[in-house]
Amino acid sequence: MLHSLEILRESTVEASDGEIGSIDDIYFDDRSSTVRYLVVDTGSWLSGRKVLVSPSAFERFDADRRRAVTRLTSDQVQKSPEIDTHRPLSRQMEESLHEHYGWMPYWAGGAAPALAIPWGPVVPIAEPLPGRDVVEQELEERRRSQDDPHLRSGRTVTGYYIHASDGDIGHVADLLLDETASRIRYVVVDTANWLPGRKVLVAVKWFHDVNWSKETITADLTKEQIRSSPEYDPTQIAGNDYETRLWTHYGRTPYW
């Protein structure tokens, strides 16, 4: 089932022994579109502290009641490592988090899976700069490696400008998450300045390029293809029938 990130943000989160807060954001891996963590705002319970919860810790999500139920206890959450969501996540922070909860580290599996859906081209590792002091270079590389550059915030991506192969079409208004695969499947594009009052879906698989510094995404689609695509209604669940029509319209092989 597909879930809107905007709807998730309005959902309460429950531990096995009581409510612990509400979903505020997600962190996803830009190499595979996999959701690695949900950010839970604990509100007044822990004085506004935000904690990270792995999708594997959730038992179910009730879309009608906007309620997400976890296997965690309130005590586990209260004693979880402090995470600064205003800074990039470091591997050390992740290791502490996984050790605390006893989660299997996702990075232990090696490279991104074969069915990965990357957000744009893979950026090569920088070559050593000539003339730099070796010690200074090693310190810089160590500092850079402390943060995982592939973990992105869903809130940050919302608002990115979307380009077709022949022009601008709008901006990212929402993300649709695949509950079964814990993965981002689509971005919801608000075309207000081009097609007033209409939103369209663009599959992550159709991205041609993502420029993180310029906050732009380019899709391998034309404006005419997008203009004539099946209309997306945010108030309705995008089910199999709609997805089939969408992928058929673009002449693409469905992910399922």
Secondary structure as UniProt FT lines:
FT   STRAND          2..4
FT   HELIX           5..8
FT   TURN            9..10
FT   STRAND          12..15
FT   TURN            16..17
FT   STRAND          18..29
FT   TURN            30..32
FT   STRAND          34..41
FT   TURN            43..48
FT   STRAND          50..53
FT   HELIX           55..57
FT   STRAND          58..62
FT   TURN            63..66
FT   STRAND          67..70
FT   HELIX           74..78
FT   TURN            85..86
FT   HELIX           91..101
FT   HELIX           106..109
FT   TURN            114..115
FT   TURN            130..131
FT   HELIX           134..145
FT   TURN            149..150
FT   STRAND          151..153
FT   HELIX           154..157
FT   TURN            158..159
FT   STRAND          161..164
FT   TURN            165..166
FT   STRAND          167..178
FT   TURN            179..182
FT   STRAND          183..190
FT   TURN            192..194
FT   TURN            196..197
FT   STRAND          199..203
FT   HELIX           204..206
FT   STRAND          207..211
FT   TURN            212..215
FT   STRAND          216..219
FT   HELIX           223..227
FT   TURN            234..235
FT   HELIX           240..250
//
